[in-house]
C-alpha cells in the first residue's frame, strides 16, 4: 500500500487552509504539511498547523520544511513538541536547508550539513525531556529543558536534493524526504546516497523511511499540468547542488548544467531567464522532475517511484503556473483518479 501526503504554502486565508487540511483527511491523505516560508504572503507555519490540528482528527501534521537558520533548533523543538501535544501525537518535523526570506533577514546558509546534524541532535536531546547542554560548532545550549509532557519519538525527517544531506538523512534521521527526484536516474542516485549514510552509521537501510516529495499537477490537459509545475521545477533545479547534476541530468543537453549555474549566479534575473527558456529546460526535463499530466501520466510516474521501494509520496500541488492557491483542483482529482490504483 502506498501512503500519500499533501503540502502547500500557507498563503490563503487561515480558514481556507483549515478546510484544505480537513479535505485532505477526508480524501485519505495521511500527512498534511505547510511550507515554512515567509515574505510572499505566507502565514506563520506553526500557527497554521495549530489551526489544522484543532480541526482534524487523524492526519499527521508538520512543517515541510523548517530550517535551522530562520528558526533556531531549540525553538523548533519547543514548537514541534507543542504541536504534538495539541494534535494528540500527530506531529512530524521535516528539516531542510531553507532559503525563503534569507535576503530580507540578512541571513546566510553556511555549513548547512553541520547545521542540520546539530539541529537533529539538539532537538532529539530536548525531546527526551532531559536537561540539555549542547556545545556545537554552530549552536549552543546550556541548562535547557522542555518542562512539559513530550513524546520523545516525534519523527524527524530531512528533506533534500543534496548528496551530502541525503547521506546525512540516512545516517541520523528517521526518514529522507527526497525532494523533486521522481524518475529512475534521480531515484537511483538519491536512494544510494541515503543507503550509504545508513551503512556509515551502522544502521539498516530499511530503518530509514524513504519519502518522495513531488511537484504535482493533474489535468485532462496534460500539457497544462506540465506548465503548472514548470516554474517550481526550474527553481528547484537552479538551486540544486551542482554535485548532483551529472547523475540527475544524464541524457539531457550537455550544456544544461552550465546554463543552470549561470542562472543561479544571476539571482532573480537568472531565474526569470530560466523560466522563459525552452531550449535547455524543455518539457522532457520538467517531466523528469515532476508528477504532472493526465491521471494516467501521474499513475505511471507514481509506479516508477514505488519501484524503488518508496511507499510514501507527498504531493506539493500546483493548480496554475506560479500559483500557490486552489489546491483542491489537484488533490481531489488525484485522490479520485490516481490513489485508488495504489490502495
ABEGO torsion letter per residue (X at the ends): XBBBBBBBBBABBAAAAAAAAAAAAAAGBABBBBBBBBGAGBBBAAAAAAAAAAABAABBBEBOBBBAAABBAAAAAAAAAAAAAAAGGABBBBBBAEGBGAAAAGBBBBGAAAAAAAAAAAAAAAAAGBBBBBBBAABBBBGBBBBBBBBAABBBBBBBABAAAAAAAAAABABBBBBGBABAAAAAAAAAAAAAAAAAAGBBAAABBBBBBBBBBBBABAAAAAAAAAAAAAAAAAABBAAAAAAAABGBBAAAAAAAAAAAAAEAAAAAAAAABAAABBAAAAAAABBBEBAAAAAAAAAAAAAAGBABBBBBBBABBGBABGAAAAAAAAAAAAAAAAX
